[in-house]
């Protein structure tokens, strides 16, 4: 009896379709976030939209504020929803070509390393020596053809749909916050003379945010969970020579930031979303300063 009463109460708490008040639903329009029933759902590139958002207004010539094209995170719907993903891939490929043409001297200068003597550069090098730019530049370096191929394919498959769902600015903020968190965690945990490079920290952040988004849209979670498990198994497999610290740091930052992106209330959405990014960056700074104090 108590379980039946609880189920009835949960059912009553579900919102009703804005066009059919007698129909309960757990799905909302990804643009205006109004509840919609299966009859009102119009399939979109990410999630479902209501008929008004699909038409772009109610016939007045000026769509109401609730119907203006917005992503599920409140970003502006762009004509090319994968533009920044393409730009990021282009930057990574351009830097990799630069690595191939200049050689290890270039890579040694910009890879992530805490504190060590290097073969190609004089004296002690590393973040502990004030080269904080390495936290960022290491995100665009790769250790070989297989390394960059795997990362760029992952960025295209995961990043493209996520950019469309979040909007350009939020997607870019998520990418860099996750990558920097992965770099900072690597700097904190890894041996100071252990070099690290790659976009994996940022990409694992995209994995984490994608899982949060799929949960928010009530999608089947099994594909993304299976993909994450496979990647984590590879990360911790012996002999793989993978900086697991970057993967874990990026994943945690991606989950936290992604949750803020897709669950922030509309009234304070921008404040919460970018405020969370700022807090993660504060953590990055703190971790970096703590490790630097240990090494100097």
Residue frames relative to the residue before (quaternion, step in Angstrom):
aa qw qx qy qz dx dy dz
X 1.0000 0.0000 0.0000 0.0000 0.00 0.00 0.00
X 0.6778 0.4880 -0.3001 0.4609 3.58 0.89 -0.90
X 0.6477 0.5091 -0.3272 0.4629 3.58 1.01 -0.79
X 0.6447 0.5175 -0.3261 0.4585 3.59 0.96 -0.81
X 0.6516 0.5076 -0.3226 0.4623 3.57 0.97 -0.81
X 0.6442 0.5235 -0.3224 0.4550 3.57 1.03 -0.82
X 0.6519 0.5136 -0.3219 0.4557 3.58 0.98 -0.82
X 0.6431 0.5208 -0.3258 0.4571 3.55 1.02 -0.82
X 0.6492 0.5175 -0.3180 0.4578 3.55 1.02 -0.80
X 0.6393 0.5210 -0.3247 0.4630 3.60 1.03 -0.81
X 0.6463 0.5239 -0.3241 0.4503 3.55 1.01 -0.84
X 0.6592 0.5189 -0.3116 0.4462 3.57 1.00 -0.85
X 0.6501 0.5344 -0.3235 0.4326 3.57 1.14 -0.55
X 0.5128 0.6374 -0.4323 0.3793 3.59 1.21 -0.19
X 0.4762 -0.6523 0.4898 0.3284 3.62 -1.03 0.65
X 0.3702 -0.7076 0.5528 0.2383 3.55 -1.27 0.32
X 0.6315 -0.5421 0.4027 0.3810 3.55 -1.21 0.58
X 0.4745 -0.7020 0.4476 0.2859 3.58 -0.85 0.94
X 0.6992 0.4231 -0.2682 0.5100 3.62 1.22 -0.35
X 0.7670 0.2027 -0.1156 0.5978 3.57 1.23 -0.46
X 0.2177 -0.8407 0.4821 0.1156 3.62 0.22 1.26
X 0.6539 0.5205 -0.3278 0.4405 3.61 1.18 -0.34
X 0.6759 0.4772 -0.2814 0.4859 3.60 1.29 -0.04
X 0.2780 -0.7588 0.5696 0.1499 3.56 -0.71 1.11
X 0.0152 0.8071 -0.5887 0.0419 3.59 -1.10 0.67
X 0.2889 -0.7482 0.5698 0.1788 3.53 -1.22 0.55
X 0.6000 0.5521 -0.3473 0.4633 3.58 1.33 0.17
X 0.1272 -0.7860 0.6021 0.0587 3.56 -1.06 0.82
X 0.5871 -0.5511 0.4580 0.3767 3.55 -1.24 0.48
X 0.4361 -0.7253 0.4683 0.2538 3.58 -0.81 0.97
X 0.6507 0.4892 -0.3283 0.4790 3.62 1.22 -0.18
X 0.8316 0.1914 -0.0814 0.5149 3.59 0.55 -1.14
X 0.3841 -0.7694 0.4312 0.2730 3.60 1.35 -0.18
X 0.3958 0.6837 -0.5162 0.3308 3.60 1.09 0.55
X 0.5284 -0.6296 0.4520 0.3466 3.64 -1.00 0.71
X 0.0270 -0.7994 0.6001 -0.0141 3.59 -0.96 0.88
X 0.3757 -0.7164 0.5478 0.2135 3.55 -1.07 0.83
X 0.7211 -0.4469 0.2830 0.4475 3.64 -1.18 0.21
X 0.6391 0.5351 -0.3402 0.4354 3.61 1.02 -0.68
X 0.7284 0.4280 -0.2312 0.4825 3.59 1.11 -0.69
X 0.5259 0.6512 -0.4096 0.3627 3.60 1.24 -0.22
X 0.0747 -0.7520 0.6540 0.0346 3.53 -0.99 0.96
X 0.4345 -0.7266 0.4694 0.2508 3.57 -0.56 1.18
X 0.0725 -0.7867 0.6130 0.0097 3.57 -0.95 0.96
X 0.7152 -0.4245 0.3087 0.4616 3.59 -1.28 0.05
X 0.7662 0.0869 -0.0619 0.6337 3.57 1.18 -0.63
X 0.8486 0.0298 -0.0487 0.5260 3.58 -0.55 1.14
X 0.5451 -0.5839 0.4815 0.3607 3.55 -1.21 -0.69
X 0.2185 -0.7606 0.5977 0.1288 3.55 -1.24 0.57
X 0.5061 -0.6324 0.4919 0.3192 3.53 -1.26 0.46
X 0.6755 -0.5151 0.3273 0.4139 3.63 -1.14 0.40
X 0.6436 0.5355 -0.3356 0.4317 3.62 1.00 -0.79
X 0.6691 0.4906 -0.3060 0.4669 3.59 0.94 -0.84
X 0.6248 0.5309 -0.3401 0.4605 3.57 1.07 -0.68
X 0.6958 0.4529 -0.2718 0.4867 3.58 0.99 -0.82
X 0.4263 -0.7223 0.4521 0.3037 3.60 1.23 -0.35
X 0.8093 -0.1092 0.0569 0.5743 3.61 1.14 0.44
X 0.5425 -0.6415 0.4528 0.2987 3.55 -1.31 0.01
X 0.7071 -0.4689 0.2686 0.4561 3.58 1.14 0.53
X 0.5532 0.6294 -0.3959 0.3756 3.58 1.23 0.01
X 0.5386 -0.6121 0.4142 0.4046 3.57 1.25 -0.29
X 0.7542 0.2209 -0.1452 0.6011 3.58 1.25 -0.37
X 0.3254 -0.7673 0.5119 0.2080 3.60 -0.31 1.17
X 0.5048 -0.6468 0.4682 0.3280 3.59 -0.97 0.80
X 0.6926 -0.4977 0.3225 0.4105 3.55 -1.25 0.47
X 0.6631 0.5219 -0.3137 0.4353 3.57 0.97 -0.84
X 0.7330 0.4265 -0.2308 0.4770 3.61 1.17 -0.54
X 0.4226 0.6967 -0.4879 0.3131 3.62 1.18 0.05
X 0.5640 -0.6349 0.3988 0.3461 3.58 -0.90 0.87
X 0.1438 0.7685 -0.6058 0.1472 3.54 -0.61 1.18
X 0.4730 -0.6447 0.5133 0.3118 3.54 -1.17 0.56
X 0.7012 -0.4564 0.3277 0.4389 3.56 -1.27 0.13
X 0.7029 0.4272 -0.2630 0.5042 3.61 1.19 -0.47
X 0.6206 -0.5732 0.3379 0.4148 3.59 1.26 0.07
X 0.4969 0.6621 -0.4293 0.3610 3.59 1.23 0.10
X 0.5903 -0.5671 0.4370 0.3728 3.55 -1.28 0.27
X 0.4169 -0.6858 0.5372 0.2596 3.57 -0.98 0.86
X 0.2108 -0.8146 0.5341 0.0819 3.59 -0.58 1.18
X 0.6082 -0.5584 0.4207 0.3760 3.54 -1.23 0.49
X 0.7564 0.1818 -0.1171 0.6173 3.59 1.07 -0.77
X 0.2090 -0.8411 0.4842 0.1197 3.61 0.00 1.24
X 0.7016 0.4317 -0.2694 0.4988 3.62 1.25 -0.13
X 0.3038 0.8057 -0.4806 0.1660 3.60 1.22 0.17
X 0.7174 0.4425 -0.2738 0.4632 3.61 0.75 -0.97
X 0.5831 0.5510 -0.3736 0.4656 3.58 1.14 -0.53
X 0.6483 0.5064 -0.3108 0.4760 3.58 0.97 -0.83
X 0.6520 0.5143 -0.3166 0.4585 3.58 0.97 -0.86
X 0.6531 0.5098 -0.3149 0.4630 3.60 0.94 -0.87
X 0.6429 0.5032 -0.3220 0.4793 3.58 0.97 -0.81
X 0.6478 0.5256 -0.3154 0.4523 3.57 0.98 -0.84
X 0.6485 0.5088 -0.3185 0.4681 3.60 0.97 -0.83
X 0.6567 0.5126 -0.3119 0.4568 3.58 0.91 -0.89
X 0.6697 0.4891 -0.3016 0.4705 3.58 0.93 -0.84
X 0.6447 0.5204 -0.3246 0.4562 3.60 0.99 -0.81
X 0.6591 0.4925 -0.3087 0.4772 3.59 0.96 -0.83
X 0.6326 0.5282 -0.3377 0.4549 3.59 1.02 -0.74
X 0.6339 0.5092 -0.3276 0.4812 3.59 1.02 -0.75
X 0.6264 0.5236 -0.3305 0.4735 3.56 1.09 -0.72
X 0.6140 0.5378 -0.3413 0.4661 3.58 1.03 -0.72
X 0.6731 0.5044 -0.2967 0.4522 3.56 0.92 -0.93
X 0.7144 0.4661 -0.2646 0.4499 3.58 0.96 -0.83
X 0.7337 0.4039 -0.2329 0.4943 3.61 0.99 -0.81
X 0.4168 -0.7296 0.4513 0.3004 3.58 1.02 -0.77
X 0.8021 -0.3386 0.2193 0.4404 3.53 -1.35 -0.22
X 0.5468 0.6108 -0.4144 0.3952 3.60 1.09 -0.48
X 0.6572 0.4938 -0.3018 0.4829 3.59 1.02 -0.81
X 0.6740 0.5011 -0.3006 0.4519 3.58 0.85 -0.97
X 0.6478 0.5293 -0.3170 0.4470 3.59 0.95 -0.87
X 0.6529 0.5324 -0.3126 0.4387 3.57 1.06 -0.69
X 0.8228 0.2869 -0.1059 0.4790 3.60 0.98 -0.80
X 0.5141 0.6281 -0.4447 0.3788 3.63 1.17 -0.05
X 0.5559 -0.5995 0.4527 0.3559 3.56 -1.26 0.34
X 0.2148 0.7424 -0.6128 0.1647 3.56 -0.75 1.07
X 0.4853 -0.7067 0.4377 0.2711 3.56 -0.91 0.89
X 0.7345 -0.2854 0.2486 0.5632 3.55 0.65 -1.14
X 0.3231 0.7455 -0.5221 0.2593 3.58 -0.49 1.14
X 0.4641 -0.5980 0.5575 0.3409 3.50 -1.34 0.28
X 0.1694 -0.7883 0.5845 0.0910 3.58 -0.95 0.85
X 0.6009 -0.6053 0.3979 0.3378 3.52 -1.18 0.61
X 0.7681 0.4024 -0.1937 0.4589 3.55 0.91 -0.93
X 0.7521 0.3394 -0.1927 0.5311 3.61 1.19 -0.42
X 0.4708 -0.6956 0.4595 0.2886 3.60 -0.96 0.77
X 0.8208 0.2789 -0.1874 0.4620 3.57 -1.16 0.61
X 0.6698 -0.4760 0.3829 0.4220 3.55 -1.37 -0.12
X 0.1216 -0.7951 0.5934 0.0280 3.56 -0.89 1.00
X 0.4959 0.6877 -0.4678 0.2498 3.57 -1.23 0.31
X 0.7139 -0.4473 0.3328 0.4238 3.51 -1.35 0.15
X 0.6366 0.5417 -0.3300 0.4386 3.57 1.01 -0.78
X 0.6651 0.4792 -0.2941 0.4915 3.58 1.24 -0.39
X 0.6662 -0.5265 0.2850 0.4447 3.57 1.27 0.34
X 0.5351 0.6252 -0.4069 0.3967 3.61 1.26 0.10
X 0.0019 0.8607 -0.5080 0.0341 3.56 0.70 1.14
X 0.5210 0.6470 -0.4126 0.3738 3.59 1.18 -0.37
X 0.5492 0.6360 -0.3918 0.3747 3.59 1.18 -0.49
X 0.5576 0.6007 -0.3899 0.4197 3.61 1.14 -0.51
X 0.7263 0.4011 -0.2205 0.5128 3.57 1.10 -0.72
X 0.7055 0.4878 -0.2940 0.4217 3.60 0.72 -1.01
X 0.5954 0.5812 -0.3692 0.4140 3.60 1.07 -0.62
X 0.5851 0.6018 -0.3587 0.4084 3.59 1.20 -0.53
X 0.7457 0.3881 -0.2127 0.4980 3.61 1.18 -0.41
X 0.5838 0.5501 -0.3753 0.4644 3.59 1.28 0.25
X 0.0847 -0.7948 0.5988 0.0504 3.57 -1.18 0.56
X 0.4917 -0.7226 0.4327 0.2210 3.50 -1.19 0.70
X 0.8143 -0.0806 0.0505 0.5726 3.60 1.18 0.09
X 0.7283 -0.4415 0.3000 0.4297 3.54 -1.33 0.12
X 0.6690 0.4941 -0.3113 0.4599 3.61 0.87 -0.87
X 0.6289 0.5562 -0.3271 0.4338 3.55 1.02 -0.86
X 0.7336 0.4099 -0.2543 0.4788 3.59 0.70 -1.00
X 0.6107 0.5546 -0.3628 0.4335 3.61 1.03 -0.68
X 0.6738 0.4910 -0.2966 0.4659 3.58 0.87 -0.94
X 0.6833 0.4922 -0.2945 0.4518 3.59 0.90 -0.90
X 0.6923 0.4770 -0.2951 0.4540 3.59 0.90 -0.84
X 0.6126 0.5195 -0.3498 0.4821 3.59 1.08 -0.61
X 0.6490 0.5055 -0.3142 0.4738 3.57 0.99 -0.82
X 0.6408 0.5266 -0.3221 0.4563 3.57 1.01 -0.83
X 0.6645 0.4975 -0.3067 0.4657 3.59 0.98 -0.79
X 0.7029 0.4767 -0.2733 0.4516 3.58 0.83 -0.97
X 0.7603 0.3580 -0.1977 0.5047 3.58 0.90 -0.90
X 0.6968 0.5161 -0.2810 0.4113 3.57 0.88 -0.96
X 0.6309 0.5712 -0.3430 0.3975 3.59 0.93 -0.86
X 0.7123 0.4280 -0.2691 0.4870 3.64 0.68 -1.00
X 0.6496 0.5171 -0.3313 0.4482 3.59 1.02 -0.72
X 0.6153 0.5328 -0.3461 0.4666 3.60 1.03 -0.69
X 0.6498 0.5134 -0.3116 0.4659 3.57 1.00 -0.83
X 0.6918 0.4875 -0.2792 0.4536 3.58 1.03 -0.76
X 0.7538 0.3974 -0.2120 0.4785 3.59 0.99 -0.80
X 0.4345 -0.6243 0.5187 0.3905 3.56 0.96 -0.88
X 0.6764 -0.5656 0.3010 0.3633 3.55 -1.13 0.68
X 0.7017 0.4814 -0.2920 0.4365 3.59 0.71 -1.05
X 0.6858 0.4754 -0.2897 0.4688 3.60 0.87 -0.91
X 0.6284 0.5342 -0.3288 0.4601 3.57 1.03 -0.75
X 0.6722 0.4869 -0.3010 0.4696 3.57 0.90 -0.90
X 0.6278 0.5276 -0.3351 0.4640 3.60 1.00 -0.78
X 0.6445 0.5214 -0.3110 0.4648 3.57 0.95 -0.87
X 0.6541 0.5351 -0.3154 0.4316 3.58 0.89 -0.95
X 0.7408 0.4183 -0.2441 0.4655 3.58 0.73 -1.03
X 0.6120 0.5360 -0.3559 0.4599 3.60 1.03 -0.68
X 0.6707 0.4907 -0.2990 0.4690 3.60 0.93 -0.88
X 0.6646 0.5120 -0.3063 0.4497 3.57 0.92 -0.88
X 0.6730 0.4860 -0.2918 0.4752 3.58 0.95 -0.86
X 0.6212 0.5268 -0.3426 0.4681 3.59 1.06 -0.69
X 0.6422 0.5144 -0.3199 0.4697 3.58 1.02 -0.78
X 0.6499 0.5126 -0.3094 0.4681 3.57 1.00 -0.81
X 0.6747 0.5004 -0.2976 0.4538 3.58 0.89 -0.93
X 0.6628 0.4953 -0.3129 0.4663 3.59 0.96 -0.80
X 0.6173 0.5282 -0.3365 0.4761 3.57 1.09 -0.69
X 0.6467 0.5216 -0.3075 0.4638 3.57 0.93 -0.90
X 0.6740 0.5121 -0.2891 0.4471 3.57 1.01 -0.86
X 0.7932 0.3702 -0.1580 0.4569 3.58 0.82 -1.04
X 0.6966 0.5068 -0.2919 0.4157 3.57 0.86 -0.94
X 0.6279 -0.5063 0.4230 0.4129 3.55 -1.30 0.30
X 0.5714 -0.6435 0.3794 0.3398 3.61 -0.92 0.82
X 0.7237 0.4094 -0.2543 0.4940 3.61 1.12 -0.51
X 0.5078 0.6384 -0.4254 0.3919 3.59 1.27 0.29
X 0.2712 -0.7790 0.5390 0.1706 3.63 -0.48 1.10
X 0.0355 -0.7863 0.6168 0.0046 3.57 -1.14 0.62
X 0.1069 0.7865 -0.6017 0.0894 3.56 -1.06 0.74
X 0.5198 0.6444 -0.4665 0.3114 3.55 -1.24 0.44
X 0.5099 -0.6562 0.4813 0.2790 3.53 -1.30 0.47
X 0.3659 0.7866 -0.4522 0.2069 3.58 1.28 0.02
X 0.6202 0.5528 -0.3593 0.4250 3.61 0.97 -0.72
X 0.6729 0.4790 -0.2862 0.4857 3.56 0.94 -0.91
X 0.6680 0.5057 -0.3060 0.4521 3.59 0.96 -0.85
X 0.6310 0.4996 -0.3417 0.4853 3.60 1.03 -0.66
X 0.5923 0.5472 -0.3632 0.4667 3.58 1.13 -0.52
X 0.6377 0.5090 -0.3162 0.4840 3.57 1.06 -0.75
X 0.5955 0.5497 -0.3545 0.4664 3.59 1.08 -0.71
X 0.6869 0.4937 -0.2870 0.4495 3.57 0.81 -1.00
X 0.6735 0.4864 -0.2948 0.4722 3.58 0.93 -0.87
X 0.6164 0.5434 -0.3429 0.4553 3.59 1.08 -0.68
X 0.6329 0.5223 -0.3290 0.4674 3.58 1.01 -0.79
X 0.6454 0.5085 -0.3148 0.4752 3.59 0.98 -0.84
X 0.6593 0.5127 -0.3075 0.4560 3.59 0.94 -0.88
X 0.6631 0.5036 -0.3114 0.4580 3.59 0.90 -0.88
X 0.6300 0.5107 -0.3310 0.4824 3.56 1.08 -0.69
X 0.6425 0.5318 -0.3162 0.4521 3.57 1.00 -0.80
X 0.7399 0.3938 -0.2138 0.5018 3.60 1.04 -0.79
X 0.4443 -0.7211 0.4259 0.3182 3.58 1.33 0.16
X 0.3076 0.7386 -0.5292 0.2826 3.57 1.01 0.83
X 0.6232 -0.5097 0.4323 0.4060 3.53 -1.33 0.27
X 0.3015 -0.8020 0.4960 0.1414 3.58 -0.55 1.19
X 0.5100 0.7054 -0.4084 0.2749 3.60 1.14 -0.42
X 0.6559 0.5092 -0.3548 0.4297 3.67 0.86 -0.71
X 0.7062 0.4482 -0.2872 0.4669 3.61 0.81 -0.90
X 0.6224 0.5241 -0.3491 0.4648 3.61 1.07 -0.65
X 0.6435 0.5142 -0.3209 0.4674 3.59 0.97 -0.84
X 0.6528 0.5155 -0.3114 0.4595 3.58 0.97 -0.85
X 0.6530 0.5116 -0.3065 0.4669 3.57 0.99 -0.84
X 0.6531 0.5175 -0.3136 0.4554 3.56 0.94 -0.89
X 0.6444 0.5199 -0.3193 0.4609 3.58 0.94 -0.89
X 0.6806 0.4885 -0.2901 0.4626 3.58 0.91 -0.92
X 0.6583 0.4962 -0.3168 0.4690 3.59 1.01 -0.73
X 0.6095 0.5362 -0.3503 0.4672 3.58 1.08 -0.67
X 0.6485 0.4984 -0.3082 0.4859 3.57 0.99 -0.86
X 0.6288 0.5655 -0.3305 0.4190 3.58 0.98 -0.89
X 0.7915 0.3197 -0.1511 0.4985 3.57 0.88 -0.97
X 0.4185 0.7017 -0.4793 0.3205 3.61 1.21 0.22
X 0.5124 -0.6539 0.4538 0.3225 3.62 -0.92 0.85
X 0.8212 0.2790 -0.2075 0.4525 3.53 -1.12 0.75
X 0.5232 0.6565 -0.4110 0.3555 3.60 1.23 0.04
X 0.2631 -0.8038 0.4966 0.1952 3.59 1.26 -0.36
X 0.3900 0.7106 -0.4717 0.3470 3.55 0.97 0.98
X 0.4050 -0.6926 0.5418 0.2506 3.57 -0.98 0.85
X 0.2051 -0.8246 0.5178 0.0993 3.55 0.14 1.33
X 0.5653 0.6177 -0.3876 0.3856 3.58 1.13 -0.57
X 0.6489 0.5125 -0.3168 0.4646 3.60 1.01 -0.80
X 0.6456 0.5230 -0.3205 0.4549 3.58 1.00 -0.81
X 0.6890 0.4733 -0.2849 0.4692 3.58 0.87 -0.96
X 0.6642 0.5064 -0.3101 0.4541 3.59 0.89 -0.89
X 0.6722 0.4904 -0.2946 0.4700 3.57 0.95 -0.86
X 0.6410 0.5361 -0.3219 0.4451 3.58 1.00 -0.83
X 0.6687 0.4935 -0.3036 0.4659 3.59 0.86 -0.93
X 0.6661 0.4899 -0.3068 0.4714 3.59 0.91 -0.89
X 0.6483 0.5278 -0.3198 0.4458 3.59 1.02 -0.75
X 0.6486 0.5079 -0.3179 0.4694 3.57 0.99 -0.80
X 0.6729 0.4955 -0.2961 0.4626 3.59 0.88 -0.95
X 0.7030 0.4529 -0.2695 0.4776 3.58 0.82 -0.98
X 0.6461 0.5273 -0.3190 0.4503 3.57 0.97 -0.82
X 0.6236 0.5333 -0.3413 0.4584 3.58 1.02 -0.75
X 0.6589 0.4936 -0.3084 0.4765 3.57 0.96 -0.85
X 0.6386 0.5541 -0.3301 0.4198 3.59 0.99 -0.77
X 0.8120 0.3092 -0.1441 0.4736 3.59 0.78 -0.98
X 0.7335 0.4034 -0.2460 0.4887 3.62 1.20 -0.24
X 0.4490 0.6902 -0.4680 0.3209 3.61 1.19 -0.06
X 0.4846 -0.6574 0.4820 0.3174 3.64 -0.92 0.82
X 0.6153 -0.6032 0.3664 0.3512 3.56 -1.02 0.81
X 0.6318 0.5699 -0.3470 0.3945 3.60 1.01 -0.77
X 0.7992 0.1781 -0.0788 0.5687 3.60 1.04 -0.77
X 0.1845 0.8522 -0.4784 0.1042 3.54 1.22 0.51
X 0.7135 0.4614 -0.2754 0.4496 3.58 0.66 -1.09
X 0.6420 0.5338 -0.3209 0.4472 3.58 0.96 -0.87
X 0.6958 0.4668 -0.2780 0.4697 3.58 0.85 -0.94
X 0.6640 0.5262 -0.3150 0.4278 3.57 0.90 -0.91
X 0.7617 0.3586 -0.2085 0.4977 3.56 0.69 -1.04
X 0.5633 0.5715 -0.3839 0.4568 3.57 1.22 -0.40
X 0.6356 0.5124 -0.3216 0.4797 3.59 1.05 -0.75
X 0.6205 0.5265 -0.3380 0.4728 3.59 1.01 -0.77
X 0.6571 0.5096 -0.3107 0.4605 3.57 0.96 -0.87
X 0.6487 0.5180 -0.3223 0.4550 3.60 0.98 -0.80
X 0.6364 0.5120 -0.3290 0.4739 3.59 1.01 -0.79
X 0.6485 0.5072 -0.3194 0.4692 3.59 1.00 -0.76
X 0.5974 0.5414 -0.3587 0.4704 3.59 1.10 -0.64
X 0.6347 0.5169 -0.3221 0.4757 3.59 1.00 -0.82
X 0.6195 0.5422 -0.3351 0.4581 3.58 1.03 -0.83
X 0.6662 0.5000 -0.2979 0.4663 3.59 0.90 -0.93
X 0.6571 0.5148 -0.3138 0.4525 3.59 0.92 -0.91
X 0.6591 0.5026 -0.3129 0.4637 3.60 0.88 -0.92
X 0.6542 0.5206 -0.3097 0.4529 3.56 0.99 -0.85
X 0.6813 0.4848 -0.2882 0.4666 3.58 0.91 -0.87
X 0.6213 0.5384 -0.3392 0.4572 3.59 1.04 -0.77
X 0.6942 0.4688 -0.2829 0.4672 3.58 0.85 -0.96
X 0.6280 0.5325 -0.3391 0.4551 3.58 1.01 -0.75
X 0.6428 0.5202 -0.3184 0.4635 3.58 1.01 -0.81
X 0.6380 0.5293 -0.3235 0.4563 3.59 1.09 -0.67
X 0.7444 0.4318 -0.2169 0.4609 3.58 1.01 -0.82
X 0.7458 0.3787 -0.2202 0.5020 3.60 1.18 -0.32
